[in-house]
Amino acid sequence: MELLSFHNTIFKNKLIAENTGEIMLFFNEEGKITDYNLMAMKELGYQKELDQVTIQDIFKNSVRYEDNTLKILNGYGKSEEAIAYRKNQTCFPVDMTITIDSYDNRLLGLCIAKNITEHKELLRKIELLEADIEVLNRNRNEIAANVTHELRTPVNGILGLSNNLLDTPLLPNQIETINLIKRCCNNMDSIINDLLDYAKLSSQKMILEQREFCFRDFMNSVVHFNRPRIIEKNLNLIHSIADDIPDRMIGDEFRLAQILNTLISNAAKFTTIGSITLEVAKLAQTNQAVELFFMVIDTGIGISMEDKDKLFQSFTQVDGSITRRFGGTGLGLAISKQLVEVMGGTIDVDSEQGKGSTFSFSIRLDLPMLEQDAAELNEDIALNNLNYYKKLHEINPNGNAFREINNMKYINLLLKEAGSFIKEEAPKTLSKEEIYKNISPIIEKLAICIEMESWDKAEELAYYIKRLLPPELGDITRIVFRLLLAVRKENYDVSVTIINELKTVLD
């Protein structure tokens, strides 16, 4: 039986060696080839005389025999790229591994090599294609920029002539026609601006201006700009800025306004009943910079799960009928995504079809020197406001005093004094792994509270998780902020989805 098993093993090994797509060469301590497979003969161009060749003849740059010692220069014990020489001295690239062991007090070596000529040629073609695509994209962006610049001249001409006509005596129907022409010109100008911005961002020619500005004045101007259209649709516009956000910052307020205007405009476009909410919170702050978190919340038509991935793609809208019904190039969100990333942040969306959407993004802005001294004062103001809201709740514990406080403002105030919920101090000097370890059991308790719909306790645990997170863990902090909002709204489905997302990130 043992002899039969031995013969079976030899037969199996021979079957494997002769049918593999790799070169197999056995050699002794001097490098002389003692055995080989059919693929070795085919690839190297030898017949039966291969046993008269040494391994160093085939791999001249990888194996040498010097001072009665066989030296393996590369490929020993691991896969490495090498050059193999055929019988006619032509060569080809291989992926090679060499293993050496002892057998009957003698050394036995095995070299396994695979011809990677086709693979390297394919990589070369891919590199050429990528270079061609880059050139095409660059040419496309230049053409788009040139064409849109040329379009702007006649559009401005038509707009100017329309304004001149309005200064002349006209009939009511003529005035209506000219106003329609002006609206068409304004829409065309908006499309031109989108195409120019897209071309600049795609070619990495977008340069952000770094100027000091008053953040609250800036937010008021954004709200003032968007309010007429929202009021025109009989919608409510609610906005809230956290009290601990510095008053003055350094950044490109024009591009930040562009992002917010796009999100608010989209929210108004796809909302017919309800409200649009703009909220701003502070994620983290150092002496030099601050990270802000923006949310635009609507009660509109919402987006299905399968369509979310299409949102931030260029020239794409969730439904082709949307373009016909609402207009637009499909570039707004793509441009916003790229602008947010240029500003050092990320953008995300939480939505459910028929139940509205929440677009959120974070950015980093620099701080002027004067803001460093104002941080402690802002914190005291926030704590005083929080105590005031607590008193309202004590006076009317069953009322809606808490519920009527705007979502993000409420969250930020409570984050200032999380000790009212969790008395112990959050550790300040833990490592990332230790923080994850501490957070994990709290998340499990939070998930149980959500399952039992114990929303007050869920809020308490979510606030404590936020306190455990240092500023450098901004990505997780953003997820926790979204979780806070979902718990605040007592939205079971969204809360469970974000809990699972948080677990995945921590894992």
PyMOL commands that set and color helices and strands:
alter all, ss='L'
color gray80, all
select helices_A, chain A and resi 2-19+38-44+48-52+55-58+117-166+172-202+215-232+253-269+305-310+320-326+332-342+369-373+375-395+407-416+418-420+432-451+455-468+474-488+492-506
alter helices_A, ss='H'
color red, helices_A
select strands_A, chain A and resi 23-27+33-36+63-66+69-72+80-85+91-103+106-115+211-214+236-241+248-251+275-285+289-298+347-351+357-366
alter strands_A, ss='S'
color yellow, strands_A
deselect
rebuild
show_as cartoon
